[in-house]
Amino acid sequence: MHELSITKSMLRIIAREMKSNGVKRLKKVHIKVGELTAVEPEALRFCFEESIRSTPMEGALLEIDDVPLTGRCKACGTEFRIEAFTNICPDCGGNEIERIAGTELDIISIEAV
Amino acid sequence: MHEILIEEKILAKNGEIASENRSFFKERKIFAVNIVSSPGAGKTAIIEKTVPLIKDKVNLAVIEGDLATDLDARRLLKFGIPVKQITTGKACHLDAHNISHILPWVLEQKGVSLLIIENVGNMVCPAEYDLGESIRVVVMSVAEGDDKPLKYPAIFSSSDALLLNKIDLLGHTDFDIDKAKENALKINPYLKILETSCRTGEGINEWCAFLEGEMTGAEVKA
């Protein structure tokens, strides 16, 4: 259950940003979770909601963008959704595929007052 | 209402400490191997087979990560090499911070050139935590499902090598080794795949040769 460790890391970043921006109440957190991360979004949401209970962050919404695994063919440059981990370009059949999205675990922004 | 843009990796702090660990290893010419697998795939057994084959050639030390007990560390003490147990309590993985705390101990062992880190048995959580290792090796046994790479893609995707272990059991299970390799390479086309058995010793020489080759390669690059 490393979603709790990940939540703690996220809350540390949020607390730092709230302090440096002089805001007191957290309203919303926007994050991106790639398909190829070992992170279960619903487990993360559960940990987040439990961790902020009875804190100035209580009630804040967690908006999670699920990022699909996306590749780019090194031969022809086509960008495509990698389905079922099949690393074959749908356009030219090339098999040298660079993964350009789907591994992120990023905090994008927060909204606070 | 303020919208505050952050755009930062959530595990940026772990990443920073991992980079510091990596620099520490590089400056001291220490090759660090992070071994990950589900519980019971044979990580400790592989280390037990590896140590006698290479301990006269390289100066090695082992870090054992477990939730509780020092049973794994005790299994290795018989070889007379430095072994440090980290118990994570309830944490299901080692993180870069755990390793940074152990670095002074690594230095005390004088001249370590190979540091083997056995992670907590878990195929999910260790995938997200860079320790600052030189290579990551995932172990999977033939007593597991050959579809495992597809079920736990993150750990296979982030590893450099795959050891298919307990191959002496092939024939007693429905494990399809070609299918397993195909699945693993789908997730990570760059994976080096080796077959091992700690009971018969099959493949252990090849694994040690691979490890020594990687160490030499890292030295050349540095």
Interface residues (C-beta under 8 A of the other chain):
Chain A: M1 H2 S5 I6 S9 M10 R12 I13 E17 M18 N21 V23 K27 I31 L36 T37 A38 V39 A84 F85 T86 N87 N95 T103 E104 L105 D106 I107 I108 S109 I110 E111 A112 V113
Chain B: M1 H2 E3 I4 L5 I6 E7 E8 K9 I10 L11 A12 K13 N14 A91 C92 H93 D95 V124 C125 A127 E128 Y129 L150 Y152 P153 A154 I155 S157 K186 I187 P189
